[in-house]
Amino acid sequence: MNLLFRSLPIACAALAAGLASPACAVTEIQWWHAMSGQLGRQVEKLAADFNASQSDYRIVPTYKGNYAETVTAAVFAFRSKSQPAIVQVSEIVTATMIAARGAIYPVYELMRDEHEAFPPSVYLPAIASYYADASGNLLSFPFNASTPILYYNKNMFRDAGLDPQAAPKTWPELGTDAKRLREWGAPCGFTTSWPSWINVENFSAFHNLPIATRTNGFGGLDAVLIFNNPLLVRHIAQLAEWQKTKVFDYGGRAQSAEPRFQSGECGIFLGSSATRADIITNSKFEVGYGMLPYWPDVEGAPQNTIIGGGTLWVLRDRPREEYKGVAKFFAFLSRSEVQAAWHQNTGYLPITRAALELTRNSGFYARNPGAAISTEETSLKPPTDNSKGIRLGSFVLIRDVIEDELEQAFSGKKSAKEALDSAVERGNRLLRQFERANPDR
C-alpha cells in the first residue's frame, strides 16, 4: 500500500445515531469534492437530482477545498475512521491512488459486485484510458475532464487590424498576432494559466513527444522523465524571448493569469476549457476560441491533447449498503442526459459517446461557438503512447518543480535548456523516492 495511506487504520465507520427508523431509513453517502463557486453549485445539483430520482440513498456532497486539500482531508479521515465513500481527486494523483491498493475500491469491481452496467466502451477513449488499468478496466469514475484551449479577445483583434474570425492555429501565428496586439497598445499579447499542464504536458502530447519512459508511467513505476528534448527547449526559449517584450507575459501558476484576459489586459489566453462559462460571464467583450497552437514544422502535429480535471475514487471499508448506493449514483452520472447537461453547463467534456452525440444533435454546439473544441482536440487522432495521458508518482510535486524551473527561464535566470535539464533531474529524484516507497506495486 502507498505511504500516503500506509499505517492509517482502515475500519468501517459506525453509522451515526439519530437517523430515521429502519423502516424508512435512507442510507447517506458522503462525497467529498473540490468544486467551488458555480461548479460547486452544479455538483450540488447532480446530488439533488440523484436524491430526487430514488428514495433509498442520499448523496451528501461536501466541499473540502482545492484538490490537494480534499485528498489530504480524505487521507487523514482514515485516522478517525470517518473516510467518505467517494472522494474527488485530480488526474495527476492517479498513480498515487492506484498504489494505495488497500484503500481504494476499483470502480469496475464495485460496479461488477453491485450488478450495475459499466462497459468501458461507452466512455470516450481519451478520458477512459487515463483512469484504466492495462486491461482497460476503469479504476475510478471519470467525472470532470477538461483540456486546454485558446481564447482570444475579438474586439481587440478587430481594433488591432487582425481578423476577429481567425484564431491563430500555430505558435508562429500566435506570436505574430500577439506582437501586433502589443504594437496596437495591448499591455500583454498573450498569457497562459497552468504553465506545466499547458506548455509542457499538453504541448508534448500535441506534438506526440514523451514526458517519460514506460509510456509516460503507464508501464511501471520505474519510468524516467525525458521531456528535456530539443523541441520543448526551443518552445520554452521562444516563450522566454517573447517575455522580454510582453508579446508573452507570464501570469503565474494555476489560474492566476485568467483575470488578465477577462479584464482586457491580454488579448490571447491559453486556459482550461472548463473556464469557458466563467470567461463568458466575466468578460465585457466578444470571446473567440481556437485549438491549442502547435509548431507546424513538427511531423504529425497536431496529435491530440490530454485531459486535466478530476475523477471520483471509491474508498474501502464503508458499509456495504453505501456501496450499493455509490454504484447506483455512478450509473446515474453515466446517463446521457445527465452527462450532456453537465458538459453544457460547466465546459467539462462529456465522458460518454452518447452524451457527446446528444449534445451535438441538440444543436448546442451550433448555438455556442467554441464549446466543441475540447472534444475535437482530445479526439483529433487516436491517442498514442505519448498522448494517452501521464501516470507518474508524486506528479503534484513534479509539476511544482517544472513550474519552478519555467519561472527561472521566463525571468532570464536560466536558459531554457538549463531549466528543463534541472526539472528532469529534480523530478527523477522524486520518482525514485516514490518507487522506493512502493516496492509492492
NORQUIVEN-V688027 format. One record per residue. N is the residue number from 1. PHI is phi as a letter, one per 30 degrees, with the letter a starting at -180 (999 if undefined). Layout:
n:N phi:PHI
n:N phi:PHI
This chain:
n:1 phi:999
n:2 phi:d
n:3 phi:e
n:4 phi:e
n:5 phi:c
n:6 phi:e
n:7 phi:i
n:8 phi:d
n:9 phi:e
n:10 phi:c
n:11 phi:b
n:12 phi:d
n:13 phi:d
n:14 phi:d
n:15 phi:d
n:16 phi:d
n:17 phi:d
n:18 phi:j
n:19 phi:d
n:20 phi:d
n:21 phi:d
n:22 phi:e
n:23 phi:d
n:24 phi:b
n:25 phi:d
n:26 phi:c
n:27 phi:d
n:28 phi:d
n:29 phi:b
n:30 phi:d
n:31 phi:b
n:32 phi:c
n:33 phi:b
n:34 phi:b
n:35 phi:c
n:36 phi:c
n:37 phi:h
n:38 phi:d
n:39 phi:d
n:40 phi:d
n:41 phi:d
n:42 phi:d
n:43 phi:d
n:44 phi:e
n:45 phi:d
n:46 phi:e
n:47 phi:d
n:48 phi:d
n:49 phi:d
n:50 phi:d
n:51 phi:e
n:52 phi:d
n:53 phi:d
n:54 phi:a
n:55 phi:b
n:56 phi:c
n:57 phi:b
n:58 phi:b
n:59 phi:d
n:60 phi:c
n:61 phi:d
n:62 phi:b
n:63 phi:d
n:64 phi:c
n:65 phi:j
n:66 phi:d
n:67 phi:e
n:68 phi:d
n:69 phi:d
n:70 phi:d
n:71 phi:d
n:72 phi:d
n:73 phi:d
n:74 phi:d
n:75 phi:d
n:76 phi:d
n:77 phi:d
n:78 phi:d
n:79 phi:d
n:80 phi:c
n:81 phi:h
n:82 phi:b
n:83 phi:d
n:84 phi:d
n:85 phi:d
n:86 phi:b
n:87 phi:b
n:88 phi:d
n:89 phi:b
n:90 phi:d
n:91 phi:d
n:92 phi:d
n:93 phi:c
n:94 phi:e
n:95 phi:d
n:96 phi:d
n:97 phi:d
n:98 phi:d
n:99 phi:d
n:100 phi:d
n:101 phi:e
n:102 phi:d
n:103 phi:c
n:104 phi:c
n:105 phi:c
n:106 phi:e
n:107 phi:d
n:108 phi:d
n:109 phi:d
n:110 phi:e
n:111 phi:d
n:112 phi:d
n:113 phi:d
n:114 phi:c
n:115 phi:h
n:116 phi:c
n:117 phi:d
n:118 phi:a
n:119 phi:d
n:120 phi:e
n:121 phi:d
n:122 phi:d
n:123 phi:c
n:124 phi:d
n:125 phi:e
n:126 phi:d
n:127 phi:c
n:128 phi:d
n:129 phi:d
n:130 phi:d
n:131 phi:c
n:132 phi:c
n:133 phi:d
n:134 phi:d
n:135 phi:c
n:136 phi:i
n:137 phi:d
n:138 phi:d
n:139 phi:d
n:140 phi:b
n:141 phi:c
n:142 phi:e
n:143 phi:b
n:144 phi:c
n:145 phi:c
n:146 phi:b
n:147 phi:a
n:148 phi:d
n:149 phi:b
n:150 phi:c
n:151 phi:c
n:152 phi:b
n:153 phi:d
n:154 phi:d
n:155 phi:d
n:156 phi:d
n:157 phi:e
n:158 phi:d
n:159 phi:d
n:160 phi:d
n:161 phi:i
n:162 phi:c
n:163 phi:d
n:164 phi:d
n:165 phi:c
n:166 phi:b
n:167 phi:d
n:168 phi:d
n:169 phi:c
n:170 phi:c
n:171 phi:d
n:172 phi:d
n:173 phi:d
n:174 phi:d
n:175 phi:d
n:176 phi:d
n:177 phi:d
n:178 phi:d
n:179 phi:d
n:180 phi:d
n:181 phi:d
n:182 phi:d
n:183 phi:d
n:184 phi:d
n:185 phi:k
n:186 phi:d
n:187 phi:d
n:188 phi:a
n:189 phi:d
n:190 phi:b
n:191 phi:b
n:192 phi:b
n:193 phi:c
n:194 phi:h
n:195 phi:e
n:196 phi:d
n:197 phi:e
n:198 phi:d
n:199 phi:c
n:200 phi:b
n:201 phi:d
n:202 phi:d
n:203 phi:e
n:204 phi:d
n:205 phi:d
n:206 phi:d
n:207 phi:c
n:208 phi:h
n:209 phi:c
n:210 phi:d
n:211 phi:d
n:212 phi:b
n:213 phi:d
n:214 phi:h
n:215 phi:h
n:216 phi:h
n:217 phi:j
n:218 phi:d
n:219 phi:d
n:220 phi:l
n:221 phi:d
n:222 phi:d
n:223 phi:d
n:224 phi:b
n:225 phi:d
n:226 phi:b
n:227 phi:d
n:228 phi:d
n:229 phi:c
n:230 phi:e
n:231 phi:d
n:232 phi:d
n:233 phi:e
n:234 phi:d
n:235 phi:d
n:236 phi:d
n:237 phi:d
n:238 phi:d
n:239 phi:e
n:240 phi:d
n:241 phi:d
n:242 phi:d
n:243 phi:e
n:244 phi:d
n:245 phi:c
n:246 phi:i
n:247 phi:e
n:248 phi:c
n:249 phi:b
n:250 phi:d
n:251 phi:c
n:252 phi:j
n:253 phi:d
n:254 phi:h
n:255 phi:c
n:256 phi:d
n:257 phi:d
n:258 phi:e
n:259 phi:d
n:260 phi:d
n:261 phi:d
n:262 phi:d
n:263 phi:d
n:264 phi:i
n:265 phi:d
n:266 phi:c
n:267 phi:d
n:268 phi:b
n:269 phi:b
n:270 phi:c
n:271 phi:a
n:272 phi:d
n:273 phi:d
n:274 phi:d
n:275 phi:c
n:276 phi:e
n:277 phi:d
n:278 phi:d
n:279 phi:d
n:280 phi:d
n:281 phi:d
n:282 phi:c
n:283 phi:c
n:284 phi:c
n:285 phi:a
n:286 phi:d
n:287 phi:c
n:288 phi:c
n:289 phi:b
n:290 phi:a
n:291 phi:d
n:292 phi:e
n:293 phi:d
n:294 phi:b
n:295 phi:d
n:296 phi:d
n:297 phi:d
n:298 phi:c
n:299 phi:d
n:300 phi:i
n:301 phi:d
n:302 phi:d
n:303 phi:c
n:304 phi:a
n:305 phi:d
n:306 phi:c
n:307 phi:c
n:308 phi:b
n:309 phi:j
n:310 phi:b
n:311 phi:b
n:312 phi:c
n:313 phi:c
n:314 phi:c
n:315 phi:c
n:316 phi:d
n:317 phi:i
n:318 phi:c
n:319 phi:e
n:320 phi:e
n:321 phi:d
n:322 phi:d
n:323 phi:d
n:324 phi:e
n:325 phi:d
n:326 phi:d
n:327 phi:d
n:328 phi:d
n:329 phi:d
n:330 phi:d
n:331 phi:d
n:332 phi:d
n:333 phi:d
n:334 phi:d
n:335 phi:d
n:336 phi:e
n:337 phi:d
n:338 phi:d
n:339 phi:d
n:340 phi:d
n:341 phi:d
n:342 phi:e
n:343 phi:e
n:344 phi:d
n:345 phi:d
n:346 phi:c
n:347 phi:j
n:348 phi:d
n:349 phi:d
n:350 phi:d
n:351 phi:c
n:352 phi:c
n:353 phi:d
n:354 phi:d
n:355 phi:d
n:356 phi:d
n:357 phi:d
n:358 phi:d
n:359 phi:d
n:360 phi:d
n:361 phi:d
n:362 phi:d
n:363 phi:i
n:364 phi:d
n:365 phi:d
n:366 phi:d
n:367 phi:d
n:368 phi:b
n:369 phi:e
n:370 phi:j
n:371 phi:d
n:372 phi:c
n:373 phi:d
n:374 phi:d
n:375 phi:d
n:376 phi:d
n:377 phi:d
n:378 phi:d
n:379 phi:c
n:380 phi:e
n:381 phi:b
n:382 phi:e
n:383 phi:e
n:384 phi:c
n:385 phi:e
n:386 phi:c
n:387 phi:b
n:388 phi:d
n:389 phi:k
n:390 phi:b
n:391 phi:b
n:392 phi:b
n:393 phi:d
n:394 phi:h
n:395 phi:d
n:396 phi:d
n:397 phi:d
n:398 phi:d
n:399 phi:d
n:400 phi:d
n:401 phi:d
n:402 phi:e
n:403 phi:d
n:404 phi:d
n:405 phi:d
n:406 phi:d
n:407 phi:d
n:408 phi:d
n:409 phi:d
n:410 phi:d
n:411 phi:d
n:412 phi:i
n:413 phi:d
n:414 phi:b
n:415 phi:d
n:416 phi:e
n:417 phi:d
n:418 phi:d
n:419 phi:d
n:420 phi:d
n:421 phi:d
n:422 phi:d
n:423 phi:d
n:424 phi:d
n:425 phi:d
n:426 phi:d
n:427 phi:d
n:428 phi:d
n:429 phi:d
n:430 phi:d
n:431 phi:d
n:432 phi:d
n:433 phi:d
n:434 phi:d
n:435 phi:d
n:436 phi:d
n:437 phi:d
n:438 phi:b
n:439 phi:d
n:440 phi:c
n:441 phi:c
